[in-house]
């Protein structure tokens, strides 16, 4: 239970820090850059998953 409490404090602290960073123009740009990179990464993973799923559904295309 103590570990969960520290985890929860860390998550809440992260949200508070991100909120204050977002108020500063430089912090806002940094968070926008991080968000763009995460979006690009998840897009690449999604495309790879769909390609693999298509290969498994119809293996005659490989």
MDAnalysis code that builds the backbone (N, CA, C; Angstrom):
import MDAnalysis as mda
import numpy as np

u = mda.Universe.empty(186, n_residues=62, atom_resindex=np.repeat(np.arange(62), 3), trajectory=True)
u.add_TopologyAttr("name", ["N", "CA", "C"] * 62)
u.add_TopologyAttr("resid", np.arange(1, 63))
u.add_TopologyAttr("resname", ["UNK", "UNK", "UNK", "UNK", "UNK", "UNK", "UNK", "UNK", "UNK", "UNK", "UNK", "UNK", "UNK", "UNK", "UNK", "UNK", "UNK", "UNK", "UNK", "UNK", "UNK", "UNK", "UNK", "UNK", "UNK", "UNK", "UNK", "UNK", "UNK", "UNK", "UNK", "UNK", "UNK", "UNK", "UNK", "UNK", "UNK", "UNK", "UNK", "UNK", "UNK", "UNK", "UNK", "UNK", "UNK", "UNK", "UNK", "UNK", "UNK", "UNK", "UNK", "UNK", "UNK", "UNK", "UNK", "UNK", "UNK", "UNK", "UNK", "UNK", "UNK", "UNK"])
u.atoms.positions = np.array([
    [0.818, -1.191, 0.000],
    [0.000, 0.000, 0.000],
    [0.864, 1.258, 0.000],
    [2.005, 1.202, 0.672],
    [2.908, 2.339, 0.715],
    [3.472, 2.628, -0.680],
    [3.782, 1.588, -1.433],
    [4.299, 1.757, -2.790],
    [3.246, 2.394, -3.683],
    [2.014, 1.965, -3.539],
    [0.937, 2.550, -4.337],
    [0.755, 4.027, -4.014],
    [0.885, 4.380, -2.743],
    [0.758, 5.776, -2.339],
    [1.849, 6.626, -2.987],
    [3.087, 6.138, -2.993],
    [4.176, 6.876, -3.629],
    [3.957, 6.977, -5.135],
    [3.445, 5.915, -5.733],
    [3.140, 5.947, -7.161],
    [2.087, 7.016, -7.455],
    [1.047, 7.045, -6.648],
    [-0.020, 8.021, -6.823],
    [0.492, 9.452, -6.633],
    [1.330, 9.670, -5.639],
    [1.922, 10.991, -5.419],
    [2.776, 11.392, -6.624],
    [3.519, 10.455, -7.185],
    [4.340, 10.742, -8.360],
    [3.508, 11.111, -9.578],
    [2.424, 10.396, -9.801],
    [1.550, 10.686, -10.944],
    [0.911, 12.061, -10.785],
    [0.406, 12.344, -9.599],
    [-0.222, 13.646, -9.352],
    [0.816, 14.761, -9.480],
    [2.002, 14.538, -8.940],
    [3.077, 15.524, -9.063],
    [3.461, 15.768, -10.514],
    [3.458, 14.725, -11.315],
    [3.766, 14.870, -12.737],
    [2.730, 15.707, -13.464],
    [1.467, 15.485, -13.140],
    [0.416, 16.284, -13.763],
    [0.514, 17.750, -13.354],
    [0.813, 17.997, -12.090],
    [0.952, 19.378, -11.619],
    [2.140, 20.047, -12.307],
    [3.266, 19.347, -12.397],
    [4.448, 19.906, -13.059],
    [4.171, 20.183, -14.534],
    [3.487, 19.276, -15.204],
    [3.160, 19.485, -16.620],
    [2.217, 20.672, -16.786],
    [1.306, 20.850, -15.847],
    [0.382, 21.982, -15.915],
    [1.149, 23.303, -15.815],
    [2.084, 23.382, -14.881],
    [2.871, 24.608, -14.740],
    [3.814, 24.807, -15.921],
    [4.365, 23.725, -16.456],
    [5.230, 23.837, -17.638],
    [4.449, 24.345, -18.832],
    [3.202, 23.922, -18.946],
    [2.383, 24.298, -20.090],
    [2.047, 25.788, -20.077],
    [2.102, 26.429, -18.911],
    [1.819, 27.858, -18.823],
    [2.942, 28.705, -19.419],
    [4.176, 28.198, -19.355],
    [5.334, 28.902, -19.905],
    [5.434, 28.613, -21.408],
    [5.692, 29.613, -22.250],
    [5.777, 29.353, -23.701],
    [6.828, 28.301, -24.068],
    [7.981, 28.342, -23.408],
    [9.018, 27.343, -23.713],
    [8.566, 25.947, -23.288],
    [7.927, 25.869, -22.129],
    [7.411, 24.585, -21.655],
    [6.309, 24.073, -22.559],
    [5.463, 24.995, -23.030],
    [4.384, 24.608, -23.949],
    [4.965, 24.024, -25.233],
    [6.012, 24.659, -25.764],
    [6.660, 24.138, -26.973],
    [7.286, 22.767, -26.719],
    [7.898, 22.606, -25.547],
    [8.514, 21.325, -25.206],
    [7.467, 20.228, -25.109],
    [6.357, 20.509, -24.434],
    [5.297, 19.503, -24.308],
    [4.658, 19.198, -25.659],
    [4.535, 20.200, -26.529],
    [3.996, 19.962, -27.870],
    [4.935, 19.061, -28.670],
    [6.245, 19.260, -28.514],
    [7.225, 18.421, -29.208],
    [7.160, 16.985, -28.706],
    [7.063, 16.816, -27.401],
    [6.951, 15.469, -26.812],
    [5.673, 14.793, -27.303],
    [4.578, 15.540, -27.329],
    [3.308, 14.983, -27.800],
    [3.395, 14.556, -29.259],
    [4.063, 15.363, -30.095],
    [4.213, 15.011, -31.510],
    [5.043, 13.736, -31.669],
    [6.092, 13.608, -30.876],
    [6.933, 12.408, -30.957],
    [6.171, 11.162, -30.501],
    [5.388, 11.302, -29.443],
    [4.593, 10.170, -28.959],
    [3.553, 9.777, -29.996],
    [2.915, 10.760, -30.614],
    [1.918, 10.480, -31.653],
    [2.559, 9.771, -32.841],
    [3.747, 10.219, -33.238],
    [4.454, 9.564, -34.344],
    [4.810, 8.121, -33.982],
    [5.302, 7.904, -32.761],
    [5.686, 6.574, -32.312],
    [4.493, 5.630, -32.276],
    [3.377, 6.092, -31.707],
    [2.200, 5.227, -31.643],
    [1.635, 4.959, -33.037],
    [1.775, 5.906, -33.942],
    [1.345, 5.675, -35.322],
    [2.169, 4.584, -35.991],
    [3.474, 4.617, -35.754],
    [4.359, 3.582, -36.317],
    [4.003, 2.211, -35.733],
    [3.765, 2.162, -34.424],
    [3.385, 0.884, -33.803],
    [2.050, 0.380, -34.343],
    [1.104, 1.274, -34.527],
    [-0.208, 0.877, -35.054],
    [-0.090, 0.323, -36.472],
    [0.700, 0.982, -37.302],
    [0.897, 0.505, -38.673],
    [1.558, -0.871, -38.682],
    [2.571, -1.062, -37.834],
    [3.250, -2.352, -37.768],
    [2.298, -3.446, -37.279],
    [1.457, -3.115, -36.315],
    [0.489, -4.085, -35.804],
    [-0.503, -4.476, -36.893],
    [-1.005, -3.492, -37.622],
    [-1.964, -3.797, -38.690],
    [-1.323, -4.622, -39.799],
    [-0.070, -4.329, -40.137],
    [0.635, -5.131, -41.147],
    [0.794, -6.579, -40.685],
    [1.199, -6.751, -39.428],
    [1.378, -8.107, -38.897],
    [0.043, -8.838, -38.825],
    [-1.004, -8.140, -38.403],
    [-2.324, -8.751, -38.326],
    [-2.799, -9.185, -39.711],
    [-2.552, -8.354, -40.723],
    [-2.942, -8.703, -42.080],
    [-2.183, -9.935, -42.564],
    [-0.898, -10.046, -42.197],
    [-0.124, -11.218, -42.599],
    [-0.642, -12.482, -41.919],
    [-1.059, -12.367, -40.674],
    [-1.539, -13.545, -39.963],
    [-2.930, -13.980, -40.433],
    [-3.742, -13.023, -40.848],
    [-5.091, -13.352, -41.317],
    [-5.031, -14.027, -42.685],
    [-4.178, -13.493, -43.556],
    [-4.054, -14.057, -44.912],
    [-2.591, -14.327, -45.210],
    [-2.065, -15.495, -44.787],
    [-0.638, -15.767, -44.957],
    [-0.236, -16.003, -46.420],
    [-1.176, -16.132, -47.337],
    [-0.815, -16.361, -48.736],
    [-0.232, -15.108, -49.379],
    [-0.416, -13.935, -48.773],
    [0.135, -12.704, -49.329],
    [1.628, -12.572, -49.047],
    [2.165, -13.299, -48.083],
    [3.562, -13.116, -47.672],
    [4.525, -13.678, -48.670],
])
